[in-house]
């Protein structure tokens, strides 16, 4: 891996960038940008020690940035920060972040957009459940009109924390979807794309690739004939977990996503 490098987050997942930086003992600063949103992560000899973005600092910022699926990044070697906001062991931090990412995928099934609107449920009263202060704060904002983004802004709460609380309120039956954002026509991935993915994955992990591909698609509650393009990056991330070598994993992700753009 070159000393300085840059790229697109849609092709190189943030989690894999951090794995490379930490496994190779790199030192420097990773700058990331998604639209007007910026993030920074600093590493010293493979140890993550500072991170910041609009949703917080330290471990909170690491998780928030890991959920980004688009944007650009640039790593500059030997850049330092005077701040130290991460104390947790790096390997433990990345392991915990992966668990939180899995949780985030479940949340996104219910809250796919910041434009989603919730309303209070008529089936269950809030006094039936003991809620923490932050949950009450979010619940008090539910009026059938405010979007998830509106509530996040009103409470000055990060979008990830807001979504987590809304997910718990939804799961407990206290709120329900009031109005979904207008959906764009779903773009479907070409069936030939999956043949290509299977061939590339088979070349890395062997014949079991076809089984893993089918299982991951079923796990996402989708089918090859109607698989949405917007979920391909999630599928690629899931398949990548079965590739042990970091370099092969990155190459697989880039090849597959490049093929999708050309299809």
N, C-alpha and C positions, 0 to 999 in steps of 0.2 A: 504494500500500500504506500503510495507517495506521501511525502511529508505533509504537503498541503493538498487538499482536494475539495471538490464541491459537486453538487448534483441536485437532483429533484427527489423530494421525499416520497413521491408516488412510486419511484423506482427503487430507492434505497430507504428502507424503513429506519426510523430513528433508533429503534431498539437494536438493529443490526449495526448501525454506525457506532453506537456506544459499546457494543460487544467487541467490535474491532479495535476501537481506541483503547479499551481497558485490557483486552487480551494481549495487545502488542505493546503495552506499557507506554502509550503516547502521552505527551504533555502539550497543552494548548487550549485554545478556545473554539467552541463550536457555535457559530451564529446561525440562527434559523429564522425564516420569515414566511408568514402565511398571510397574504393580502397585506393589511396594515399592522398585523400582529407580529411581534418579534419575541424571540427567546434566545437565551444564552446558557451554555453549559460549559463548565471548565473542568479539565482533568489534569492531574499531576502524576506522571509515571504510572498511568493506568488507574488512578484513584479519582473518582468523582468527588469534588469538594465544594462546588458552588453551581447553582442554577437559578435562573430568574425568568419569569414571563408575567403576563398581565394577571394570571390566576394565582400567583404566589411566588414563593422562593423555596429553595432547598428541595426536599423530597416531593413536596406538593407541585413544584414547577416541573420536576422530572416527569411525574406521571402525566401532567397536563400536556406537555410537549410530546410525549410518547403517543398520545391519541391523535396527533396530527396525521392526516392522510394525504395532504398536499402541501405545496410550498417548496422553498429552496433552502439549501444549507451550504455552509462554507466552513471548513476547518482550517484554522491558522495555527501552526505549531509554535510552541514556546510563548504564547500569549498568556499572561497571568491575571488573576483578579485578587484584590486585597480582601474580598469577602470570602467567608467560609461558612456556608449554610447547611452543609451536609456532613453529618457525623457517622451515619450508618455505614457499615462495611459495604463496599461496592457490589460484591457478588450477591449479598443478601438483598441489597436495594433493588438490583435488576430482577432478582427472582420474585420479590414482592410486587414489583411493577408489572411483571407478566401476569400475575394473579389478578391484579386490578384491571389490566387490559381485558382479561376474559370477562370480568364483571361488567366492564364498560360496554362490551359487545351485547350483553343481555339488556342493558339499559337502553341501548340504541334501537333495539327491536321495538321498544315501547315509545321512546322519544327520539325519533330519527332526525328531528329538526328543531331548531330554536324557535320556529314559528308555530309550534304545536300549542294548542290552547286546552287547558283543563277546566273542569267544573266540579263543584262539590257533588258527592254521591248522595242519592236519596236513600240508599240501602243501609248506610252505616253512619252513626253519629260520632264525632270526634271524641266525645267524652267516654266512649267505649274503649278507647285505647290511650295508654300513657305515652305522651309525646315529649320529646326534648324541646328546649327553647327554640333551636333553629328550625325544627320541623313545624312548630307552631307559627313561626314567622313566615315560613313559606306557605303554609296552609291558609293563613290570613290574607294572602294575596290572591288566592284562587277566586275568580269572579266570573268565569266563563268568557272573559274578554281578553285578559292579559295573556300574552304569549310567554313561553318559557324564557325567552330572551328578555322580555319586559320585566319579569319577576327577578331575574338575575341582576338586572340593572338597578331596579328599585331597591333591592336589599344590599346592593354592592357586594354581592356574593359571586364567586367564580361559577362559570357555566357548568363545570363538572360537579361541584358540590350541590348546586341547585338541582341538576338532573338526578343525582343520587337520591336526594331527599324526595323529589317528586316520584321517583321510581318506587321508593318504599311506601309512600302515601298511596300510590296507585295499587301496589301489591296488597296493602292492608285493606283496600276497599273504600278508602275515605274520599278518593277522587276518581273521576273517569274522564275519558277524552271528550272534550266538548266540541272542538272543531279542529279538523286536521288541515294542515296547509295544503294549498292547491298543488296536486302532484303533477309533475311533468310526465309525458308519455315514457313509459319504461323502455329503455334500450336493451335489447337481448343480445347476449354473447353468441357469436356464430358457433354452431356445433363442431365445426372443424377446429376451432380454437382448443377445445378440450382434448382432441386427438393429439394436437401439438404439445399441450401441457403434459399429457400422459407419456409421450415419447421422451420428452426432456427429463421428466422425473424418473422414468425407467432407466435412463442412461446413468443416473446418479445412484439410485437406491435399489434398482432391480425390478423384477416382475411384480413385486408387491405394490408398486406404484398405482396400478389400476384399481386395486382394492381400496387403497388409502384415498384416492381421488373420489371414488364413488361414496365412501363413508363420510368424507368431509362435506360433500354436496348435500347428502341426506341430513347430516347433522345441522346444516344451515337451513334445512326445510325448503330446499330448492330442487329443481330438476335441470338437467343439461339443456333440454329443449326450451326452457323458459328462464334461464339463469340471467339475472340482471347484471349489466356491465358494471354498475356502481358497487356491486359486491365482489367483483373479481379480486380487488386488492386484499380483501379480507380472506378470500379463499387461498390466494397465493401465500399470505402470511401463515395460514394454518398448515399448508403443505410444506412450507419451508422449515417448520419445526422438526420434520423428519430428516432434514439434511444436517448432519453433524458438523461438516466442514464449513467454516465461516465464509471462505472465498467462494466455494461452490454455491452456498446459499444466496449470496449477493448476486452472483452471475445468473443463477436460475431466476431470481426475481426480476432482474433487468431484462433478460431474454424474453420471459413470458409477457411482461408488461409492454415491451416494445412490439411484440407480435400482436398484442391486443390493439394497439394504436394503429397498426398497419392493416388490421383486418376489416 
